[in-house]
Amino acid sequence: MIEIEKDSHESLKNNPTDYTKISCINRINCGKITYPEFFSNFMLKNVPVILTSISQNWQCEKWIKLDENAEKRMNFSQLRKEIPNIRVPVANCSKPYFNSHEKSEMNFHDFLDCWEKGFKDDPLYLKDWHLRKELPNYQFYNVPEFFASDWLNETLCDEDQDDYKFVYMGPKGTWTSFHCDVFSSFSWSTNIVGRKMWFFLPPGEELKLKDRYGNLPFSISQKVLEGKNVKFFIVTQRPGEAVFVPSGWFHQVHNLNDTISINHNWFNGTQFKSIWKALESNLIQVQREIDDCRDMDNFQEHCQILLRTSFGMKIEDFLTIMQKIVQKTGERTRYFEGFQFGENHLLFDVISIDYVLIDMLNSPTIEEKYIKKINEIRKEIETILKMK
């Protein structure tokens, strides 16, 4: 049972974290921190942390072997044995494509062959691979309890839709460009083998990097950040460690040697208002960009289509997630990845949703047709709270 402190919902009313007071990113053994401590000190405060010894006893530990110096290395033969030769998405880190890298597909075993023999051309990075969904009976890792309150994947998996659970595999020198995670969500990334170097910028610091057109850079360096007087952190992630990436923290990641990691994007009640604000901001931007078409039929519907394309979800999707979480809470059927949530946790979740619904009612972006659904969800929350 995952539980939190009884008065945790009071923290939703507190002032935002003062990121100027953060001097470093802590590294904590996962056995020396409890879920309530992680919830209060890192998720609620939206502060990054590195948790060590996370991947012990995971099935995917078989993907690695020890060399003569007792260093963890890729076990290519075991990977071929355990995972079939399915199509996988790969990125060429030497070729930018819009705000990412040029992407293609190839067979998994061919990718491993190229990697093991040494890429003849530019090294490829296997990214955003939905291996868990493609092989649902292959339980190669376990979601740590710290990351189990995951409304995004909980609702998507209930509907058998594409999840946000990924495997990354890449040789030394592959990297991920400067970005903030989808939906302004949390993410967690656990290294199975290899080391990564992370650049982290607290929310708002990225604004110092915008050019005169308002665009952010594709890549950053320590020299560039120091030249712009940006507050940033550099951390090295080792095998078996999980990096918790908070909402709105821009980052860039480099593989310092051959690396495999397991990553999830996720969100829950601790930063749900940030998700809403990011959604609202993107909708306003979409409306502004096509404002000259405001007199056309179904203008708002077109805005929602563009919002889903650019942001990944539209208002209706967002409301659906809230309604499903509230309904499952009322039915006492909320559990995920083998974890069940305690009464205090469930209370926090529905209160955090209600705060967002109230904010949505006061937003000029919300059309009349959504107000009915918002009030329906608020009535369901009211019923739940009366039962507490």
C-alpha positions as CSV (number, residue, x, y, z in Angstrom):
1,M,0.0,0.0,0.0
2,I,1.4,3.4,-1.0
3,E,0.4,6.1,1.4
4,I,1.3,9.8,2.2
5,E,1.0,12.1,5.1
6,K,-2.6,13.1,5.9
7,D,-2.1,16.8,5.5
8,S,-0.2,16.6,2.2
9,H,-3.0,18.3,0.3
10,E,-2.3,21.5,2.2
11,S,1.0,21.7,0.2
12,L,-1.0,22.4,-2.9
13,K,-1.7,25.9,-1.5
14,N,1.9,26.7,-0.7
15,N,4.1,29.0,-2.6
16,P,6.2,27.6,-5.5
17,T,9.7,26.3,-4.8
18,D,12.4,28.9,-4.8
19,Y,14.8,27.3,-7.3
20,T,17.5,29.9,-6.5
21,K,18.1,28.1,-3.2
22,I,18.9,24.8,-4.7
23,S,22.7,24.3,-4.6
24,C,23.0,20.7,-5.9
25,I,21.1,17.6,-7.1
26,N,21.1,15.0,-4.3
27,R,22.0,11.3,-4.7
28,I,20.1,9.1,-2.3
29,N,20.0,5.3,-1.9
30,C,16.5,4.1,-2.6
31,G,16.5,2.0,0.6
32,K,17.1,5.1,2.7
33,I,14.1,7.1,1.6
34,T,10.4,6.4,2.0
35,Y,7.7,7.1,-0.4
36,P,6.2,9.8,1.7
37,E,9.6,11.5,1.9
38,F,10.1,11.3,-1.9
39,F,6.5,12.6,-2.4
40,S,6.9,15.6,-0.1
41,N,10.6,16.6,-0.8
42,F,10.9,16.0,-4.5
43,M,7.5,15.5,-6.3
44,L,5.6,18.2,-4.5
45,K,8.6,20.6,-4.5
46,N,9.4,19.7,-8.2
47,V,13.1,19.2,-7.4
48,P,15.3,16.6,-9.2
49,V,17.0,13.8,-7.4
50,I,19.1,10.7,-8.2
51,L,18.0,7.4,-6.5
52,T,20.6,4.7,-6.4
53,S,20.3,0.9,-6.4
54,I,17.0,1.1,-8.2
55,S,17.4,-1.7,-10.8
56,Q,18.6,-4.5,-8.5
57,N,16.9,-7.8,-9.3
58,W,15.4,-6.6,-12.5
59,Q,15.2,-9.2,-15.3
60,C,17.0,-6.8,-17.7
61,E,20.2,-7.1,-15.6
62,K,20.8,-10.1,-17.8
63,W,21.3,-7.7,-20.7
64,I,24.7,-6.8,-19.2
65,K,27.9,-8.8,-18.3
66,L,31.0,-8.0,-16.3
67,D,34.3,-7.6,-18.1
68,E,37.7,-8.6,-16.8
69,N,37.8,-5.4,-14.7
70,A,34.4,-6.2,-13.2
71,E,32.9,-3.3,-15.2
72,K,29.3,-3.7,-16.6
73,R,29.2,-4.1,-20.4
74,M,26.6,-4.8,-23.0
75,N,25.7,-8.5,-23.4
76,F,24.7,-8.5,-27.1
77,S,24.2,-12.3,-27.3
78,Q,21.7,-12.2,-24.4
79,L,19.8,-9.3,-25.9
80,R,19.4,-11.3,-29.2
81,K,18.3,-14.3,-27.2
82,E,15.7,-12.5,-25.0
83,I,14.2,-10.0,-27.5
84,P,13.0,-11.0,-31.0
85,N,14.1,-9.3,-34.2
86,I,11.3,-6.8,-34.2
87,R,11.3,-3.3,-35.9
88,V,12.7,-0.6,-33.6
89,P,12.8,3.3,-33.9
90,V,16.4,4.7,-34.2
91,A,17.7,8.3,-34.4
92,N,20.8,9.6,-36.1
93,C,22.3,12.0,-33.6
94,S,24.4,13.7,-36.3
95,K,21.4,14.9,-38.3
96,P,19.0,17.4,-36.7
97,Y,15.3,17.2,-37.8
98,F,13.3,20.2,-36.6
99,N,13.7,20.1,-32.8
100,S,14.9,16.4,-32.6
101,H,17.1,14.0,-34.6
102,E,16.4,12.3,-37.9
103,K,14.5,9.1,-37.2
104,S,14.0,5.8,-39.1
105,E,13.3,2.1,-38.3
106,M,15.4,-1.0,-38.6
107,N,15.3,-4.6,-37.3
108,F,16.5,-4.9,-33.7
109,H,19.1,-7.6,-34.3
110,D,20.5,-5.6,-37.2
111,F,20.9,-2.6,-34.9
112,L,22.8,-4.8,-32.4
113,D,25.0,-6.1,-35.2
114,C,25.9,-2.6,-36.3
115,W,26.6,-1.5,-32.7
116,E,28.7,-4.5,-31.8
117,K,30.8,-4.3,-35.0
118,G,31.0,-0.5,-34.8
119,F,28.8,1.8,-36.8
120,K,30.3,2.4,-40.3
121,D,28.6,5.8,-40.6
122,D,27.0,7.9,-37.9
123,P,26.1,6.0,-34.7
124,L,22.4,5.4,-34.2
125,Y,20.4,5.8,-31.0
126,L,17.4,3.4,-30.3
127,K,14.9,5.8,-28.7
128,D,11.3,5.9,-27.5
129,W,10.9,2.1,-28.0
130,H,7.6,0.8,-26.5
131,L,9.2,-2.6,-25.7
132,R,6.9,-3.2,-22.7
133,K,3.8,-2.8,-24.8
134,E,5.2,-4.8,-27.7
135,L,6.1,-7.7,-25.4
136,P,3.6,-7.5,-22.5
137,N,4.5,-10.9,-21.1
138,Y,8.2,-10.0,-20.9
139,Q,8.6,-8.4,-17.4
140,F,12.1,-7.1,-17.8
141,Y,11.8,-4.4,-15.1
142,N,9.6,-3.3,-12.2
143,V,8.2,0.2,-11.7
144,P,9.7,1.5,-8.4
145,E,7.1,2.5,-5.9
146,F,8.4,6.1,-6.0
147,F,7.1,6.4,-9.5
148,A,3.9,4.3,-9.2
149,S,1.4,7.2,-8.9
150,D,1.2,7.6,-12.7
151,W,-2.1,8.9,-14.0
152,L,-0.8,9.1,-17.6
153,N,0.2,5.5,-18.1
154,E,-2.6,4.2,-15.7
155,T,-5.3,5.7,-17.9
156,L,-3.6,4.9,-21.2
157,C,-3.0,1.2,-20.3
158,D,-6.6,0.8,-19.1
159,E,-7.6,1.8,-22.7
160,D,-4.8,-0.3,-24.3
161,Q,-3.5,2.9,-26.0
162,D,0.2,3.8,-26.6
163,D,1.9,4.3,-23.4
164,Y,4.8,6.5,-22.3
165,K,7.1,3.7,-21.2
166,F,10.3,3.6,-23.2
167,V,13.6,1.8,-23.7
168,Y,16.7,3.7,-24.9
169,M,19.8,2.0,-26.2
170,G,22.8,3.8,-27.7
171,P,26.6,3.7,-28.0
172,K,29.0,6.3,-26.6
173,G,28.5,9.7,-28.1
174,T,24.7,9.4,-28.8
175,W,22.6,12.1,-27.1
176,T,19.2,13.7,-26.6
177,S,18.9,17.4,-27.6
178,F,17.8,20.3,-25.3
179,H,14.2,19.9,-24.4
180,C,11.4,19.8,-21.8
181,D,9.4,16.6,-21.5
182,V,6.1,16.1,-23.2
183,F,3.1,17.7,-21.5
184,S,5.6,19.3,-19.1
185,S,5.4,16.0,-17.3
186,F,7.7,14.3,-14.9
187,S,10.0,11.6,-16.2
188,W,12.2,9.0,-14.6
189,S,15.2,7.3,-16.3
190,T,17.0,4.3,-14.9
191,N,20.4,3.3,-16.3
192,I,20.8,-0.5,-16.7
193,V,24.4,-0.1,-18.1
194,G,26.6,2.9,-19.0
195,R,26.8,6.4,-17.7
196,K,24.9,9.5,-18.8
197,M,25.8,13.2,-18.4
198,W,22.8,15.4,-17.7
199,F,22.5,19.2,-18.0
200,F,19.6,20.5,-15.9
201,L,18.0,24.0,-15.9
202,P,15.4,25.0,-13.3
203,P,12.1,26.3,-14.8
204,G,12.5,29.8,-16.2
205,E,16.2,29.6,-16.8
206,E,15.7,28.4,-20.3
207,L,14.2,31.8,-21.2
208,K,17.7,33.3,-21.0
209,L,18.6,31.2,-24.0
210,K,15.9,32.3,-26.4
211,D,17.0,34.0,-29.6
212,R,15.4,37.2,-31.0
213,Y,12.7,35.2,-32.6
214,G,11.8,33.5,-29.3
215,N,13.3,30.1,-30.2
216,L,15.3,27.9,-27.8
217,P,18.6,26.3,-28.9
218,F,18.7,22.8,-30.2
219,S,21.8,22.0,-28.1
220,I,23.6,23.6,-25.2
221,S,27.1,23.4,-23.6
222,Q,28.6,24.5,-20.3
223,K,30.3,27.4,-22.1
224,V,27.0,28.7,-23.6
225,L,25.2,28.4,-20.3
226,E,27.9,30.2,-18.4
227,G,28.1,32.9,-21.0
228,K,24.3,33.6,-20.7
229,N,24.5,33.5,-16.8
230,V,22.1,30.6,-16.7
231,K,21.7,28.6,-13.4
232,F,22.3,25.0,-14.3
233,F,23.5,21.6,-12.9
234,I,25.6,18.9,-14.4
235,V,25.2,15.4,-13.0
236,T,26.6,12.0,-14.1
237,Q,24.2,9.1,-13.8
238,R,25.7,5.7,-13.2
239,P,24.4,2.1,-13.7
240,G,21.5,1.2,-11.4
241,E,20.6,4.8,-10.8
242,A,17.3,6.5,-11.6
243,V,17.1,10.2,-12.4
244,F,13.9,11.9,-11.4
245,V,13.2,14.8,-13.8
246,P,10.7,17.3,-12.5
247,S,8.1,19.2,-14.5
248,G,9.3,22.1,-16.6
249,W,13.0,21.4,-16.1
250,F,14.8,21.6,-19.4
251,H,17.6,19.2,-19.9
252,Q,20.1,17.6,-22.4
253,V,21.5,14.2,-22.0
254,H,24.8,12.6,-23.4
255,N,25.8,8.9,-23.3
256,L,29.3,8.8,-22.0
257,N,29.7,5.2,-23.0
258,D,27.5,2.3,-24.3
259,T,24.2,2.8,-22.5
260,I,20.8,1.2,-21.9
261,S,18.1,3.0,-19.9
262,I,14.4,2.6,-19.1
263,N,12.4,5.7,-19.1
264,H,8.8,6.7,-18.3
265,N,7.0,10.0,-18.8
266,W,4.3,10.4,-16.1
267,F,2.2,12.8,-14.1
268,N,0.0,12.8,-11.0
269,G,-1.6,15.2,-8.5
270,T,1.6,16.8,-7.3
271,Q,2.2,18.7,-10.5
272,F,-1.2,18.3,-12.3
273,K,-1.8,22.1,-12.3
274,S,1.5,22.5,-14.2
275,I,0.2,20.1,-16.9
276,W,-3.0,22.2,-17.2
277,K,-1.1,25.5,-17.4
278,A,1.1,24.0,-20.2
279,L,-2.0,22.8,-22.0
280,E,-3.7,26.2,-21.6
281,S,-0.6,28.1,-22.8
282,N,-0.3,25.9,-25.9
283,L,-4.0,26.3,-26.7
284,I,-3.7,30.1,-26.4
285,Q,-0.7,29.9,-28.8
286,V,-2.6,27.8,-31.3
287,Q,-5.6,30.2,-31.2
288,R,-3.2,33.2,-31.7
289,E,-1.4,31.5,-34.7
290,I,-4.7,31.0,-36.6
291,D,-6.6,34.0,-35.3
292,D,-7.2,35.2,-38.9
293,C,-9.4,32.1,-39.3
294,R,-11.5,32.9,-36.3
295,D,-14.6,33.5,-38.4
296,M,-14.5,30.1,-40.1
297,D,-16.9,27.3,-39.1
298,N,-15.7,25.0,-36.3
299,F,-12.8,27.3,-35.4
300,Q,-12.5,25.9,-31.9
301,E,-12.6,22.3,-33.2
302,H,-9.7,23.1,-35.5
303,C,-7.8,24.6,-32.6
304,Q,-8.3,21.4,-30.6
305,I,-7.0,19.2,-33.5
306,L,-3.9,21.4,-33.8
307,L,-3.5,21.4,-30.0
308,R,-3.4,17.6,-30.0
309,T,-0.9,17.6,-32.9
310,S,1.5,20.1,-31.2
311,F,1.0,19.3,-27.5
312,G,0.0,15.7,-27.6
313,M,-3.5,16.1,-26.1
314,K,-6.5,18.3,-26.3
315,I,-8.9,19.6,-23.6
316,E,-11.3,16.6,-24.0
317,D,-8.3,14.2,-23.5
318,F,-7.3,16.1,-20.4
319,L,-10.8,16.0,-18.9
320,T,-11.1,12.3,-19.7
321,I,-7.9,11.5,-17.7
322,M,-9.3,13.4,-14.7
323,Q,-12.7,11.7,-14.9
324,K,-11.2,8.2,-15.1
325,I,-9.0,8.8,-12.0
326,V,-11.9,10.2,-10.1
327,Q,-14.2,7.4,-11.1
328,K,-11.7,4.7,-10.2
329,T,-11.1,6.5,-6.8
330,G,-14.8,6.4,-6.1
331,E,-15.0,2.7,-7.0
332,R,-11.9,1.9,-4.9
333,T,-10.3,0.3,-7.9
334,R,-7.2,2.5,-8.1
335,Y,-4.0,0.5,-8.4
336,F,-1.2,0.5,-10.9
337,E,1.9,-1.7,-11.6
338,G,1.0,-3.9,-8.6
339,F,0.7,-0.9,-6.2
340,Q,-2.5,0.1,-4.4
341,F,-3.0,3.6,-3.0
342,G,-4.0,4.5,0.6
343,E,-6.9,6.7,1.7
344,N,-4.7,9.8,2.2
345,H,-3.2,9.4,-1.2
346,L,-6.6,9.1,-2.9
347,L,-7.9,12.1,-1.0
348,F,-4.9,14.2,-2.2
349,D,-5.5,13.1,-5.8
350,V,-9.1,14.1,-6.0
351,I,-8.5,17.4,-4.2
352,S,-5.6,18.2,-6.7
353,I,-8.0,17.5,-9.6
354,D,-10.7,19.7,-8.1
355,Y,-8.2,22.6,-7.8
356,V,-7.4,22.3,-11.5
357,L,-11.1,22.0,-12.5
358,I,-11.8,25.3,-10.6
359,D,-8.9,26.9,-12.5
360,M,-10.3,25.7,-15.8
361,L,-13.7,27.2,-15.1
362,N,-12.0,30.6,-14.7
363,S,-10.0,30.2,-18.0
364,P,-11.1,32.1,-21.1
365,T,-10.0,29.1,-23.2
366,I,-12.7,26.8,-21.9
367,E,-15.7,26.6,-24.1
368,E,-19.3,26.2,-22.9
369,K,-19.4,22.5,-24.0
370,Y,-16.6,21.6,-21.6
371,I,-18.2,23.3,-18.6
372,K,-20.9,20.6,-18.2
373,K,-18.2,17.8,-18.0
374,I,-16.1,19.8,-15.6
375,N,-19.1,20.2,-13.3
376,E,-20.0,16.5,-13.6
377,I,-16.5,15.6,-12.4
378,R,-16.7,18.1,-9.6
379,K,-19.9,16.5,-8.4
380,E,-18.3,13.1,-8.4
381,I,-15.4,14.5,-6.3
382,E,-18.0,16.1,-3.9
383,T,-19.6,12.6,-3.5
384,I,-16.2,11.1,-2.7
385,L,-15.3,13.7,-0.2
386,K,-18.6,13.3,1.7
387,M,-17.7,9.6,2.1
388,K,-14.4,10.4,3.8
